[in-house]
Amino acid sequence: MNMINCENAMLVMLAVMDGEEPLLSSEQTTAHLARCKNCRQEFGQMQNTANLLNKQKRREQDIDLWASIEKRIGAQSETASLIGWKPFLLLGVFLVAYKLLEMIPERDFGLLFKFVPLIFVVVLFGFFKENPFKINTELSLER
């Protein structure tokens, strides 16, 4: 019988624990474990770790989230269709007019004039009561 080293013995033990076919015979591995205290300890630790991991099972989710998600998607699309595209057209026309007014040569409208687009966008978002940066945390589980 050939002598195997510790590294090969560990590879065989890992293969056996993973349910694979080891490259070396189990007799060679058993003989090595009988002689090598370090490998026995390492194999014992691997078995303990594997046992702990096998005890850990993920909980299966029995709650169907799709119904509540679908309901919210429908509600949001209805709200979006009520608002429509007209406010955004108005915003576009306003910004084009602003840019044309800003391009008039030799006119300085002052610093306040530079903040007009920002103020208009803030007012528009306030009108829609929508924060573009908010994180939606309203989804809840229903039983």
C-alpha positions in Angstrom: 0.0 0.0 0.0 1.3 3.4 -0.9 2.0 6.0 1.7 0.0 9.3 1.3 0.9 12.6 2.7 -1.2 15.0 4.7 -2.2 17.2 1.8 -3.5 14.3 -0.2 -5.4 12.9 2.8 -7.1 16.3 3.3 -8.1 16.4 -0.4 -9.6 12.9 -0.1 -11.5 13.8 3.1 -12.8 17.0 1.4 -13.9 15.0 -1.6 -15.7 12.4 0.6 -17.4 15.2 2.6 -18.6 16.8 -0.6 -20.0 13.5 -1.8 -17.5 13.1 -4.6 -15.5 10.0 -5.5 -12.0 10.3 -3.9 -8.9 9.7 -6.1 -7.2 7.6 -3.4 -8.7 4.5 -1.7 -10.4 4.8 1.6 -8.0 2.2 3.1 -5.0 4.5 2.4 -6.8 7.5 4.0 -7.9 5.5 7.0 -4.3 4.2 7.5 -3.0 7.8 7.3 -5.6 9.0 9.8 -4.6 6.2 12.2 -0.9 7.4 12.0 -1.3 11.2 11.8 -2.8 13.0 14.8 -2.9 16.4 13.0 -5.0 15.0 10.2 -7.4 13.3 12.7 -7.9 16.6 14.5 -8.4 18.5 11.2 -10.8 15.9 9.9 -12.8 16.1 13.2 -13.0 19.8 12.9 -14.1 19.5 9.3 -16.8 17.1 10.3 -18.0 19.3 13.2 -18.2 22.3 10.8 -20.1 20.3 8.2 -22.5 19.1 10.9 -23.1 22.7 12.1 -23.7 23.9 8.5 -26.1 21.0 7.8 -28.2 22.0 10.8 -28.6 25.5 9.3 -31.6 25.5 7.0 -33.1 28.5 5.3 -36.6 29.3 6.2 -38.9 28.9 3.2 -41.1 31.9 2.5 -44.7 31.0 2.5 -45.9 34.6 1.8 -46.7 35.6 -1.8 -45.5 39.1 -2.3 -46.6 39.4 -5.9 -50.2 40.3 -5.1 -49.3 43.4 -3.1 -46.6 44.4 -5.6 -49.0 44.1 -8.5 -51.6 46.2 -6.7 -49.1 48.9 -6.0 -47.8 48.9 -9.6 -51.4 49.3 -10.8 -52.0 52.2 -8.3 -48.8 54.0 -9.4 -49.6 53.6 -13.1 -53.1 55.1 -12.5 -51.6 58.0 -10.7 -49.0 58.5 -13.4 -51.7 58.5 -16.1 -53.7 61.1 -14.2 -50.7 63.5 -14.1 -49.9 62.9 -17.7 -47.3 64.6 -19.8 -48.6 68.1 -19.8 -46.6 69.4 -16.7 -43.4 68.1 -18.3 -44.2 69.8 -21.5 -44.8 73.0 -19.6 -41.5 72.6 -17.8 -39.7 72.1 -21.2 -41.3 75.2 -22.7 -40.4 77.2 -19.6 -36.8 76.1 -19.7 -36.4 76.8 -23.4 -37.9 80.3 -22.9 -35.6 80.8 -19.9 -32.6 79.9 -22.0 -33.6 82.2 -24.9 -34.1 85.0 -22.4 -30.7 84.3 -20.9 -29.0 84.5 -24.3 -30.0 88.1 -24.9 -26.7 90.0 -25.3 -25.6 92.7 -22.8 -28.3 91.9 -20.3 -27.4 90.9 -16.7 -30.5 89.7 -14.9 -28.6 89.2 -11.6 -27.8 86.2 -9.5 -31.5 85.5 -8.6 -32.2 84.9 -12.3 -29.7 82.1 -12.3 -31.6 80.2 -9.6 -35.0 80.4 -11.4 -34.8 76.9 -13.1 -33.8 75.3 -9.8 -36.7 77.1 -8.0 -39.1 76.0 -10.7 -38.1 72.4 -10.5 -38.3 72.4 -6.7 -41.8 73.9 -6.9 -42.8 71.3 -9.6 -41.7 68.4 -7.4 -43.5 70.1 -4.5 -46.6 70.3 -6.6 -46.4 66.6 -7.4 -45.6 65.9 -3.8 -42.9 63.6 -4.9 -39.3 63.4 -3.6 -37.1 62.1 -6.5 -34.5 60.9 -4.0 -36.7 59.0 -1.5 -36.4 55.3 -0.9 -39.6 53.4 -1.0 -40.1 51.5 2.2 -43.8 51.2 2.2 -44.0 47.6 0.9 -45.3 45.4 3.6 -46.0 41.7 4.0 -49.7 40.7 4.0 -50.9 37.3 5.2 
